[in-house]
Amino acid sequence: MKNFPMSNKHKRHNKLSSVRRADPMIERELAKYDYPLPSREYILQMLAEQGVPVPFERLAALLDVQPHEEVDFSRRLGAMARDAQLLQNRRGDWLIPDKADLIRGRVEGHPDGFGFLVPDEKGAADLFLPDKEMAKVLHGDRAIARVVGIDRKGRPEGKIVEVTERANNKVVGRVHQEHGVWFVVAENRRISQDILLAPPEKKSLKPANGQVVVVEIVEQPSKQSQPIGRVVEILGNYADPGMEIEIALRKHDLPFEFSKAVQGETKKLPDEVRKSDWKGRENLTELPLVTIDNETARDFDDAVYCERQGKGYRLIVAIADVSHYVQPGSALDKEAYDRGNSVYFPRRVIPMLPEKLSNGLCSLNPSVERLCMVCDMQLSGTGEIKQYRFYSAVMWSHARLTYTEVAAALYEKDAGAIAKLKPLLPYLENLDALFRVLVKARQKRGAIDFETVETRMVFDDHGKIERIEPYERNDAHRLIEECMLAANVCASDFLKEHGHPALYRVHEGPTPEKLAKLRDFLGTFGLNLGGGEEPHAKDYAKLIEKIQGRPDKQLLQTVMLRSLKQAIYSPDNVGHFGLAYESYTHFTSPIRRYPDLLIHRAIKSAVAARHYAPGDWSDIGLHCSATERRADEATRDVEAWLKCYYMQDRIGEEFEGSISAVVPFGIFVALDDVFVEGLVHVSELGADYFHFDEAAHAMVGERTGRRFRLSDRVRVQLMRVDMEQNKIDFRLVPESAKPLRASAENGGGAVRRRVPSRR
């Protein structure tokens, strides 16, 4: 244990202690002065020196805590216990958790009732928590546990010693009534305990059986009792329009209402750009900047302009200047940080900023003045960024264009679209020419370009899915994407060159373990990923190019994609593996992403030779990465519910599809045309014992050798739709008990283990 020096004040406190005890009058006089309590570090040092659990009275004496200080000292010990720095044993003695071989971490529940304690210490193994231990906690709680043995699967098993922090104050779920007992089943299936309902405080908060409610936990679970909650909000019936979003908002703890403080600050903002806002800005209002987005977009972050300069190009990317209106430390800023990003549900958006900003002042709407941050770039004829400059400006969007109409004019040569865009067509053609150059530079750089099918839901007048259809990304999408990539790279380079801290968008390559598994898998197909122990994105890109035209392309691409880590925000610039950039950040969407807003502030500070310090950049990066994952999980929940609702009237129908995932308990099948995914349980695979082959991404029959592999083609029948758990169950159609042979036409997967003849 490290020795922590005492402060001068504390030394003085100790020197006077003998005088205090000797003379009561001096003791009373000294009590008037504010001598500090022992620091946390000093308390830990003293306990470490003792080497054994210490009773409160003994610890107070060792630290020379006076009688009038004992209440405050007890509170300090309690605070340290809540932070898991200290622990009390059954006798009430204080000790350091590490000395008792205790493990601190966060509880992760499982729908089947058991759970795990994920240790705070990196690299430490998760502790298995059986049902009886999970009865004391809820998913997300923080706890201290002790290893008590090994479970039947060889995992370390834990016993909870103390719950240090409760994560669930409110829970959303459905009300049930059995034998006169009312309880709530949480929508978050990781909370497997039923929450008993206390009598409502108001008659208006008395729910009906089956309704969706929000309950406030008034008594947390313990060894002796279930959690108890009280209804604080009745959301309605499960099938009500929009209910799936209301549930997701509360289940994932997404902020969706702006505080009064935020509303007050928003009201004080002007309705339009003022002349005083022009100070220190360049005038770009005459430049024919345009926005290009999809048809349903309402917030426009970016506008673009391109002109030829000799053999090269000048590209201007103008981004909404959110940082002018959202000041550090303001209520608007705190709310934006908490949200982290906008959340886009089907038919509803939960914005990061109030509508007055997101769709008004900060949206680059056509034919109005708007404040912007500009990345003004000069690129060579081969797409190399030769020079760039960042500055504040005022712009005027000359048109709000869509990807569809730009593609119609540039690529489909549609006469109507050409006539409509005629005044802007030369600039759009310049953008397209630069886009072609940037695509070649992307290929030369070796960026990975996985092919994926995006879908969108089409709703009827009642708010339910009418159909799900593929959404084709055309070259107009890619054109804007390349422009944004260029601006983001410049932003990253600018801050790096100025030595200013930033949040980089980092994407690491595969871990050694995942790389080894990927190479073993590819080897069964006679394929190899280059690059040795540290492959480059270019090695992935070459392999993707090599497998084009193969009927098992989708299988191979999926496994390659799963070998890579998820991109996150971090102040540590380790580069972006997938895009093949040594340095990359997010600059282009400050309306809907908080990291972009931070980058704007950092760039402005660097331009002015100042330093912007929002706090601990690492903590901010972790937070923004977490809010991004939270938004993804919430939107997946909503889409899954909508798809279940869409499929519930089609039970008994047969469909063709591809195996999209293989798991120990079965195979998931993605349906053609319908774009819905469901499970074929292992018990429905046939009259055999099937075993999960993780390395081959397959289920293999023990007796027959029958194999179901990722991306194999199958025919299934819809058997069951569980609206409560958002699950769809299929069974294999008898003639499909043997997977359909993959073909280049259907894009299916491999049937045999080795397919060298299909290259």
N, C-alpha and C positions, 0 to 999 in steps of 0.2 A: 504493500500500500504506500502510495506517495505521501510524504510528509508535507502538510500544508502549514505554512507559517501563520502564527497568530497576528492579528492587526495590532497596531500600537495601542489602540483603545482597549482591546481585550487584554493585553498584557497589563495595562494599568489597572483594569478591573481585577485581575488576579492578585496583583501586588497589594491592593487595598483590602482584599478579602479578610486577611487576618485582623486588620484594624476594625473592619465592620463588626466582626464577631466579638471583638474585645470591648467595644463601646457602643451600646444601643443608640445613644444620641447621635454619634457619628453615622451609624447605620441609617437612621431616619433621615439625616441630612443628605447623605449620599444617594438615597433612594429618589431624591428629587431630580437627579441628573439622569440623562438618557445614556446609560452604558449599554452597548449593544449585546444582544443575545449571542451565544456561540454560533458561529456560522455553520452551514451544512457541512462544509469541508472539514471543519474542526471536530464536529460531532462524529463524522465517519472515521476520522483519524483516531479519535479516542476509542471508539468501538473496536477498530482494527488492532490497536495496541493491547486491549484487554483480551482479545482472542476468544471470548466466550460471550453468550447472551448476557445482557446487563439489565437488572431491574431499574425502573424509572428513578427511584430514590437514589440508588447508587450512581446512576449516570448523571443526575443533577448535581450530586456532590462532587464527582470527578471534574465536572465542568464549572464548578463554583457558581451554580445557578441559585440565586437567592429566593427566599420564600415568595416575595412579591413578584418574581419573574416566572414562577412555575406554570401559571396558566398559559402565558405566551410561549413558554418553552414546550409545553405539551402540544400546543397548536402547531409549533414548528415540526415536532416529531410526527404529528399526524399528517402534515403536508408532505413530509419526506416519504411517509408510508404510501400516500396516494400516488406519488411519483415513482413508487417502487424502489426508492433508495434505501428504505428501511423496512423491517418486518417485525411484528410481534409474534412470539410463539404462544402456546396455549397458556403458559403461566403469566403472560403479560410482559415478559422480558423483551428488550429490544436487541436486534441483531442485524447484521448486514446480509442481505439475501444471498450474495455470492458465497458467503462462508457456509451456508446451509445447503449447498449444491442445489439451489433453486433456480428455476428458469423463468424469465419474464418474457411475455409475448402477447400476441393478439389471438383471440379465439376465432376459429373459422368453423361454422356449423355445417352439417350435412343434412339433406332432407330426410335421411333415414334415421336420424336421432343422434348419431355419434358426431364427433368433431375432432379438431386438431388445435393444438397451441402452436402457433408459428412464432418461433423465438425472435427476439430483437437482434440477437447476435447473428451476423451474417455467416452462412455456411453451416449453422447448427441444424440438426435434424428436427423435423416437426414431431411433436409429441401427440400420440393418439389418445383421444379422450373418449372413453366409453359413455354410453347413455347416462349412467348414474352420475358421471362427472358433468356432462353437458346439462343436466337438470339444474345445476347451480348457476348457469350463465346463459347469455344469449349471444348469438353471432355478433362479432364485432367488439365484444367486451375485451378489456385488457385484464390479465390475470398473472399470478405467480403460481407455478406448479412444480411438483417434485417428480422425478422419475421413480416409478414403483415397480417396474418390471418390463417384460417384453410381451407383446400381444401375439396371437396365434399366427400372424403374418410376418413376425420378426421385427415389428416396429417398436420403438421405445414407447411405453405407455405411461401416461402422466396422471397425477392426482392434483387437483386444484387446492392450493393452500390458502390463497386469498384473491379476491377480485379487487383490483386496484382502480378500475375505471369502467363505468357503465356507458355503453355506446348508444343504447336505445331509450330515448325518452318518449317517443311516439312511434306507433306502428300502424300500418294500414293493413286491413284484412277483411274477411267476410265473417259475419255473425252466424253462429249456429246455436241451436237449442236442443239439448238431449236430456230427458228425464228431469225437466225443470231447471237444468243448469245451463246458463248462457255463457258462451265463450267465443273468442275470436281466433280464427286460423289465419296466421300472417300470410300476406301475399309473397313475402320473401321466404322461399321454402327452406332457406338455411336456418330460419327460426322455426324449429320443429315443435316447440312447446306450445300447447294451447294456452291462450291468455284468458283467464277467468274474468268475467265482467262484474264490476261493482255496480250497485244501483246508480242510475244516472242522477245528476244533480238537477237537471231540468227535464220536464216531460217531453219537451221538443227533441231531446237527445235520447229518446227511447227507441232503438232500432227494431225493425222487423227481421224475422229470420231470413237469412240469405242476403241481407243488404251489406254494402261495402261501407266500412266506417274507418275513422281514425281514432285510435285509443291512446290515451296517455297512461304510461306505466306508473301506477301509484305504489306498487310493491314489486321489487325485482325478485327473480327466482332465487331460491335457496335450497339447501339440502332438505329442508322440511316442507317447503311449499312451492306451488306453481306461481308464475307471475300473475299479477292482478292488474287490470287496467280499467279505465273509465272512459266512456265514449265522449269525445270532444267535438266530433264532426261526423255527420252522416252524409256520405257522398252520393248515395242512391243505389239503384239496382245494377247488377253486374253487366247487363246487356244494354244499358243506357248509352246513347251516342256520346262518344268522347270519354267514356268511363275508363277505357284502357290507358288514356294519357293521364287522367287524374290519379289513377293508381300508381303509374310509373313515376310521376313527380314526387309522390310521397314515399314510395318504396325506396327510391334511390336518393331521397333527401335533396332533391333539386330545388333551389330557390326559384320561386315562380311569381312572387308578388314583390313589388318594389316598396321599400320602406317609406314612411312619411318624410324622412330626411332626404331621401333620394328624390321623391316627388317635389319637395320644396325647392331643392337645387335645380331641378329640371325646369320648373316654372319660371325661374329667374333667368334662364337662358333666352337669348333673342330668337326670333322666328326666322331670321335671315342673316346673312353676312353683313356686318356693319362696316362702315368706312374706316373706323378705328382698327378693325381687324386686319386691314391691308398693310399696316406698318411693318416694315422689314421683309415684305414678301415680293416676289417677282410676279409680274402680270402675264398670265398665260391664257387670258380669256379669248384672245383672237386665234389661238392655236386650235385646230379641229380635233380635239380630243374626243373620244367616244367610249362608251361602256359597252361591253359585249357579255351578256349573261343569258341564263335560260329564261323561258317565258314566265315562270312563276316568281322570279326573284323580285324582292322589294327593297333590299338594301344593296347599294352599289359601292363596293369598297374601292374599285380600281377603274381607271380610264387609261387608254393607250393612244399613242401616236407614233408614226414611223415615217422617216424621209430618207431618201438615198443621199449619201455623201461620197461622191467619187465611186470607188469600188466597194465602199462600206455602207454602214447605216447609222442613223441616229434614232435611237429608241427612247421614248419618254414613257415612263410608267408613273402616273399620278395616283397617289393613295390618299384616301380621306384622312384629314388631320384631326383625328379624335383627340389627340393629346392636348390640343388647344382648348378644348371644352371640358375634358375630364382631368382635373388637376390632382396631383399626388396628395393623399391624405383626405380627400373630400369623401362625402358619403357616396357619390357616384363611383369613385375609384374603389372604395372598399367593397361596394356591391359587385362591381365588375370583377374584382379579384375573387370574391367568394364564388361567383358563378363560373369564372374561368373561361367560359366560351358560351356561345349561343347553342341551343339544342334544337335540332330540326326533326320534328315528328311529321308523319304524314298529316297534312292539313293544318298543322299548328306549329308555330315557332315560339320557343321560350328565349327571348333575346338577352344578350349580355347587357345591353344598354336600353334605356327607355325609348319608346317609339319616336319621340321627338328628336332624338339623336340618330337612332339606327335607321329610321326611314325618312328622316328630315334633314336636320342640319349637317349630319355627317355622311349622308348618302349622296353620291355624286349624280343627283337627278338631272335630267336634261334641262337646258335653257335657264339655269339659275347659277348664281355665283356660289362657289364652294371653296373652302380652304383645303389645301392639300399639301402633302409632303411628296416631293418629286425625286425620283431617281432618273437622272438624265445621262444616258449611256451612248458611247460611240463604239461600234462593233466593226470588226474587219469583215471582209468578204467571206471569211471562213468561220465566222461566228465567234471569234475571240473578242472578249471585252477589253478594249484598248484603254479607254478612259471612262470615268463616271464622276458624277457630282450630285450631292444631295442638297436640296434647298427647299425652303417654304415658299408657297405660291398661292395665287388665287386662280381658279380655273372656271371654265364654262363648258359643260358637256354639250357637244353639238348634236348628239343623238344617243338614244337608248336603243341599242341593237340587240338582237338575239342570235344565238349560235345558228339557229335554223335559217334565218334570213341571210346571214353572212355566208353560210355554206351554200345556200341557193344561188347567191350572186357570184361567188368566187369559183365554186367547184361544179355546180350543176348548170351554170350559165343560164339560169332562169331569167327570161326577159323582164318579167314584172319586178323581180328583186333587183335586177340591174338598174332598171329605170328609177326605182325608189331610192336606191343608194348612190345614184350617179354622182352627186357632188362629192361624196366621200370615197368613191371607188378607187381613185389613185392611191390614197393613203392605205386603204385596206389591201390593195395589191402589193404595196410596199411591205406591209405587215406579213403577208403571205410569203413574199420572197425571202424575208428575214427568217420566217418560220422554217422554210425548207433548209436554210443554211444551219439553223440551230439544231434541227433534227439530225443532220449529218454530224454536227459537232457532238451531239448526244451519243450517237452511235460510236463515234471515234473514241469518246471518253469511256464508253463501256457501261453506261447506265443500264440497269435492269428494267425491262419493260414487260411485266407479266400481263397476259391477256385475261381480262375478267369480264363477265357479263353483268351489267348493272340493270336493275329493274325499277319500275315505278308502279305504284298502285293507282288505279283509276276508280274513283268513288261515285256512287249514285247519289240521288238527292237526299237519301236518308243517312248519308255518312258512312255507308258500308262499302266494302270492296266490290266493284262490278267486275273487274278483271285485273290481272297482273301482267304487265308486258315488259319486254326487254327495252332498255333505253340505250340507244346507240350513241356513242361519243363520236362526233365527226371531227374533221380537221380544224374547224373553228374552235372547238374546245381545246384541242392540242395547241393551237396557235396562242391562245391566251395563256395556257399553262406554261409554255416556253418563255413567254414574256415575264410572267411572275417569277419563274425560276431564276431568270437573269437578274431581276431586281433583288431577290432574296440573297443571291450570291454576293452581289455588290454590298448589301447591308452588312452581311457577315464579314466581308473583307474589310470594309470601312472601320468597323468597330475593332477588329483585330489589329489593324494597322495603327489605330489610335490608342491601343492598349486599354480600351474601355471594357469592363466586364459586360457580359451579355448572356442571354439565354439562347443557346444554340439548339437547333433541331438536330439531334444526333441519332444515328442509326448504325448500330454495330453489326459486324459480320457474324457468322455462325460461331457458336462455342465449339471447342475441340470435340466434345461429346456428340453434338448434333452433326458436325461435319463428318465424323467417323460413320455415324448411322446413315447419313445421306450417301456417302461413297459406297458403303456396303450395298445399299439399295440400288444405286445406279449400276453397280457392278453386275447385278443379276440381269440387267438389260444389255450388257456389253458396252455400257457408257462410262465415261470418266469426266470428272470435274477437275479442270486444271488448277494451277496455283499452289500446289503443295499444301503445306500446313496453314498457310495464310492466303487463301484465294481472294482475288479481287472481284469487284462487281463485273468486270470485263469477262472473267471466267464463267460467271453465271450467264451473262448475255450471249457468249459464244455457244454455250450448251443449249440455250433456248432457241437460238437460231438453227442449231443442228437438228433439233427434234421437230422443227416445223414440218407439217405434213404427215407426221406419224399418227396412227390411230390412238396411241397411248399418250399423246402429248399432254392432255389434261391431267392425267395421273402424274406424270413426271414433273410437270410445272407445279402442281399442288404440293408435292413432297419437297420440291426445291424451296418454295415459298415458306413452308412451315419450318424450314431449317434456320430461318433468319429471325432475329429478335424484333421486337416492336420498337418503333421510333418513339423517342421521349424528348423532353426538354431538360437541358442541363447546362450549367456554366462551363463544364469541361468539354472543350472542343475536340471530339474524337472523330469528327467527320460524319458524312452521310453515306453509308455503304451502298444502299440501293440506287441513289442518284449519282454515285461516283464523284462526290464533291469532298474536298478536303475540309471545307468549312461551309456551313449552311445555317441559315436562320429564317425565321418567319417575320416578314415585314409587311406583307401585302393585304392583311385582313384585320385591321385593328377594331373594326366594328363588331366582329364576332369572335375574336381571339385575344385574350389578355396578353399573352407573350408578345404579340405584334405591337400592342400599345406600349409595352416596356421598351421594345426596340426603337420605336419612334422617339421616345423620351431620351434614350441613350444616344441616338444619333444627333438629336438637337443639342444635347449637352456637349458631345464631342465637337460639333461644328462651332460651338461657342467657347470651346476650350474649358468647359466645366466638367464636373463629374456627377453622374446621377447614381444615387445609392438608394434603391427601394427597400433594402433589407438584405437578408441572407439569400443570395441568388440560388443556392442549392435547394433551400427549403421552398422557394418560389417555384423552381423547376419541378420538384416533386409534387407540389400542390397542383400545378397546371397540368401535369401528366395525369394526375388522379382525376381531375375534373373532366378531362378528355375521355378517359376510360368510363367514368360515370355516365357521361352523355351517350357513349356508344352502347353501354349495357341497357340504358333506359330505352333508347330507340329500338334496340333488338327485341326487348320485351314487348313493346307496343306492336311492332311488325309481326311478331310471333302470335300475339293475341288476334290481330286482325286476320291473319292467315288461317288460324283455327276457326274463327267465325265464318270465314269465306268457305271453308271446306266442310263444315258440319252438315250441310245439306247434300253432300256428295258421297255419303257413306255407301259402300257397295260398288262404286265405280272402279274401273281398272285404268291404270296409267302406266306409261313407260318412263323410265328415268335412269339416272346414273348414281352409283354409290358415291356419296359425297364425303363420308367419314366411316371409319371402321373403329369400333370400340369394344372392350371386353364383353359387353352385354348385347351386341348386335351390330347392325349396319344402318347407317342413315342413307336415305335415298332422296335425291333432288329430282322432282318431276319435270319432264319436258313441258314446255309451253305454259304450264301452270306456275312454275317457279316457286313451288312450296316443297318443304323438306319434312320428312317424317322418319320414324324408326321401324325397322323390321327386327323384332326381338330375336335373340339367338334361338329361342325355342321355336320360332317360325321358319328357321332356315332349312329344316328337313329332318328326316329320321336318322340322326347321327349325333355324336358328341362333337360340337364345334369348339375350336380353341383359337384364341386371339394370338396372331403372329404380328407383334408390334413392328419388327424390322421390315416385314414384307407388306405391312398395312393391309392385312388380310385376315379373314376367318377361314380356318381350314378344318374340314371334316376328318375326324379321327379314323373312321372305318373306310369311307369312300374316297377320301382325299379331295373331295369337292372344295373348291376355293372361291371365296367371294372377296375380291380385291377392290381397293379404291378406284373409282371411275368405271368399274364394270357396268355393263348395261343389264337392267333387270325390268321385269314387268311385275307390278304390284297391285293389290286391291286395298282400298281404304277401308279399314275395319273400325276405327274408333277415333273420336276427337274429344280430348279432355280440355274443356274450356278453363277449368280451375288451375290446371298445371301447364297450360299452353303446350300440350303434347298431341302429336298426330301419330297413330299407329297403323302400319301397313302389314300385310302378309304377302308372301310371294305367291304369285299365280302359279298353279302346278307346273305348267309347261315352262315356267321361268325358274323352276327349282335349280336348273343349271343356268348360270349366267348367260345372257345373250352374247353372241360373238361381237366383239368390238369392230367397228368399221370406221374408215376415214370419214365417211359421210355423216355418221351420227356422233362423231367426236368422242366415242366411248373409250373405255380403258382396256388394259391388257387382260387377256384371258389366261394365257400361259405365263410361267415364271420368266422364261427367256423368249424374246421376240426379235432376234437379230435380223430375221428375214423381212421385217416390216419397216426397216429404215427408209 
